[in-house]
Amino acid sequence: MMASFMSYFGAGRKDPKQTARDAIVGLRQQLQMIEKKEEYLQRKIEEETKKARANAVSNKAVATAALKRKKMTEQELDKLAGSRLQLELQVNTLESANLNAETMAAMKKASDALKVIHGNMNLDKVDATMNAVNEQRELANEIAEALSNPIYGVEVDEDELNAELEELQQEELNTRLNEADHVPVHLPPTSRVSEDKARTPATAVEDDEEAQLKELQAALAM
């Protein structure tokens, strides 16, 4: 009575997993017993067959009795084979059911974990969060772009700067050429006499201007 009362309130209940394991263990033990009995019956069939063969000519009554016992043993062996098949089917069914139960338990745990992870999360909150993230990203890009611009906001035309630089270079070149025209050229007496003899005044002026131009170009290139 007390055992029934405790069982009613769950005190006597067993774990379903453990119950399945116990049932599988019991079925396998029964299968081992049947297999041993089958081995015994098979040996008995072989013995009766030998006995019938040995007395088939000399003692037909003994041979006939041996054959009868052989037939009875074979029938019992067939029944054991049927029982063994049923036990094997039950073992397979229990193992499959136990596996399904464990799979469902694992899936339930995973589902509960997902519920905890998601919490109060929903699609609207996710969209709102992503919109806020995008807004902050755009704001950060605008700030970075503003910081990278010149402080006073002056726009510089590169073509205009290059044109002005070329104009200054040309002015400097012209100035140096004008100054070079007024610089006297000092030559040694011997070389001056020989050069005066060797070239005309026009040729000498052209050579001096060409030399001065080369020196000025070399100076500008530095």
C-alpha positions in Angstrom: 0.0 0.0 0.0 2.8 2.4 0.9 4.7 1.5 -2.2 1.7 2.2 -4.3 1.1 5.5 -2.5 4.8 6.6 -3.1 4.6 5.5 -6.7 1.5 7.6 -7.2 3.4 10.7 -6.2 6.4 9.8 -8.3 8.8 8.7 -5.6 9.0 5.2 -7.1 9.4 6.2 -10.7 12.6 5.4 -12.5 14.5 7.4 -15.0 13.2 6.5 -18.5 16.7 6.2 -19.9 17.8 3.8 -17.1 14.6 1.8 -17.6 15.4 1.4 -21.3 19.0 0.4 -20.5 17.8 -2.2 -18.0 15.4 -3.6 -20.5 18.1 -3.8 -23.2 20.5 -5.5 -20.8 17.8 -8.1 -19.8 17.0 -8.9 -23.5 20.6 -9.4 -24.3 21.1 -11.7 -21.4 18.1 -13.7 -22.6 19.6 -13.8 -26.1 22.8 -15.3 -24.7 20.8 -18.0 -22.9 18.9 -18.9 -26.1 22.2 -19.0 -28.1 23.7 -21.4 -25.5 20.5 -23.5 -25.7 20.7 -23.5 -29.5 24.3 -24.7 -29.4 23.3 -27.6 -27.0 20.4 -28.6 -29.2 22.6 -28.5 -32.3 25.1 -30.8 -30.7 22.2 -33.2 -29.7 21.0 -33.3 -33.2 24.4 -34.2 -34.5 24.7 -37.0 -31.8 21.2 -38.4 -32.7 22.1 -38.3 -36.4 25.3 -40.3 -35.8 23.4 -42.8 -33.6 20.8 -43.3 -36.3 23.4 -43.8 -39.0 25.3 -46.3 -36.9 22.2 -48.5 -36.2 20.5 -48.0 -39.5 21.3 -51.6 -40.6 22.0 -53.5 -37.4 19.2 -52.1 -35.1 16.4 -50.3 -36.9 14.5 -49.6 -33.7 17.4 -47.7 -32.1 17.9 -45.9 -35.4 14.2 -45.0 -35.6 14.1 -43.7 -32.0 17.2 -41.6 -32.6 15.6 -40.1 -35.7 12.5 -39.2 -33.7 14.6 -37.5 -31.0 16.4 -35.7 -33.8 13.1 -34.4 -35.2 11.9 -33.2 -31.9 15.1 -31.5 -31.2 15.0 -29.7 -34.5 11.5 -28.5 -33.8 12.6 -27.1 -30.5 15.5 -25.5 -32.2 13.2 -23.8 -34.7 11.1 -22.5 -31.9 14.2 -21.1 -30.2 15.2 -19.4 -33.5 11.8 -17.7 -33.6 12.1 -16.5 -30.0 15.6 -15.3 -30.7 14.4 -13.3 -33.7 11.7 -11.7 -31.6 14.2 -10.7 -28.9 16.5 -9.2 -31.4 13.7 -7.2 -32.8 12.8 -5.9 -29.4 16.4 -5.0 -28.7 16.6 -3.0 -31.9 13.3 -1.3 -31.2 14.4 -0.3 -27.7 17.7 1.0 -28.8 16.1 3.0 -31.6 13.5 4.4 -29.1 16.2 5.2 -26.6 18.3 7.0 -29.2 15.2 9.0 -30.3 14.5 9.9 -26.7 18.1 11.1 -26.2 17.9 13.0 -29.5 14.7 14.7 -28.5 16.2 15.6 -25.1 19.2 17.1 -26.7 17.1 19.1 -29.2 14.9 20.4 -26.3 18.0 21.6 -24.4 19.2 23.3 -27.6 15.8 25.0 -28.0 15.8 26.2 -24.4 19.3 27.5 -24.8 18.2 29.5 -27.9 15.3 30.9 -26.0 17.7 32.1 -23.3 20.1 33.6 -25.8 17.4 35.4 -27.8 15.6 36.6 -24.7 13.4 39.6 -25.6 15.0 39.9 -29.0 12.7 40.2 -32.0 13.0 41.3 -35.6 11.9 44.9 -34.9 14.6 45.3 -32.3 17.2 43.8 -34.6 16.2 46.2 -37.4 16.3 49.2 -35.0 19.8 48.2 -33.8 21.1 47.7 -37.3 19.7 51.1 -38.3 21.4 52.8 -35.3 24.7 51.1 -36.2 24.4 52.3 -39.8 23.6 55.9 -38.7 26.6 55.9 -36.4 28.8 54.5 -39.2 27.7 57.3 -41.6 28.3 59.9 -38.9 31.8 58.6 -38.3 32.5 58.8 -42.0 31.3 62.4 -42.2 33.4 63.3 -39.2 36.5 61.7 -40.7 35.9 63.5 -44.0 35.4 66.8 -42.3 38.7 66.3 -40.3 40.6 65.5 -43.5 39.6 68.8 -45.3 41.9 71.9 -45.0 41.3 73.9 -41.9 40.3 77.2 -43.6 38.5 75.5 -46.4 40.8 76.9 -49.2 40.6 75.1 -52.4 43.8 74.9 -54.4 43.9 74.6 -58.3 46.9 72.4 -59.2 46.9 73.5 -62.8 47.0 77.2 -61.8 49.9 76.5 -59.4 51.9 74.7 -62.1 51.3 77.5 -64.6 52.5 80.1 -62.0 55.6 78.0 -61.2 56.5 77.8 -64.9 56.1 81.5 -65.3 58.5 82.1 -62.3 61.0 79.7 -63.8 60.9 81.5 -67.1 61.4 84.9 -65.4 64.3 83.7 -63.4 65.9 82.2 -66.6 65.5 85.5 -68.5 67.0 87.4 -65.6 70.0 85.2 -65.4 70.5 85.4 -69.2 70.4 89.2 -69.0 72.9 89.3 -66.2 75.2 86.9 -68.1 75.3 89.3 -71.1 77.0 91.9 -68.9 79.6 89.7 -67.3 83.1 90.0 -69.0 84.8 86.9 -70.0 88.5 86.7 -68.7 90.8 84.6 -70.7 94.6 84.0 -70.5 96.6 86.3 -72.8 98.0 83.5 -74.9 94.7 81.7 -75.3 92.9 85.0 -76.0 95.4 85.9 -78.8 95.1 82.5 -80.3 91.3 82.4 -80.0 91.1 85.9 -81.5 93.1 84.6 -84.5 91.1 81.4 -84.8 87.6 82.8 -84.7 85.7 85.9 -85.8 84.0 88.3 -83.3 80.6 86.9 -84.1 81.7 83.3 -83.5 83.2 84.2 -80.2 80.0 85.9 -78.9 77.9 82.9 -79.9 80.3 80.5 -78.1 80.2 82.6 -74.9 76.4 82.8 -74.9 76.1 79.1 -75.5 78.5 78.3 -72.6 76.7 80.7 -70.3 73.3 79.2 -71.2 74.5 75.7 -70.4 75.8 76.8 -67.0 72.5 78.5 -66.2 70.5 75.4 -67.2 72.8 73.2 -65.1 72.2 75.6 -62.1 68.4 75.5 -62.5 68.5 71.8 -62.7 70.1 71.5 -59.3 
